[in-house]
């Protein structure tokens, strides 16, 4: 009865493993240093011949979890967008207050408020 024990080896050069040894339908080409699992007797043979070295099984790559949390850049962009929206609303309100006064009425504070709101908006947009 054949042993089904397998071992991991990494070949020192590019090799083609015979289909029977790889347990495949066709021969398998292996590149230098890539770990491959082969029957124990074949692994022992290629290591003894100096063609390969025993190695550990390759570590499985864990998929990066996609976070639902915002990154720092996204948080900063969202905060700036809300500040710009608030500044635009302040400009609109100041302009509406100035327009409501009508012509011929003193509008010193309203003009100052509008200019301050416009300056604040301009500084955020730079």
Secondary structure, 3 states (H helix, E strand, C coil): CCCCCEEEEEECCCEEECHHHHCCCCCEEECCCCEEEEEHHHHHHHHHCCCEEECCCCCCCCCCCCCCCCCHHHHHHHHHHHHHHHHHHHHHHHHHHHHHHCCCCCCHHHHHHHHHHHHHHHHHHC
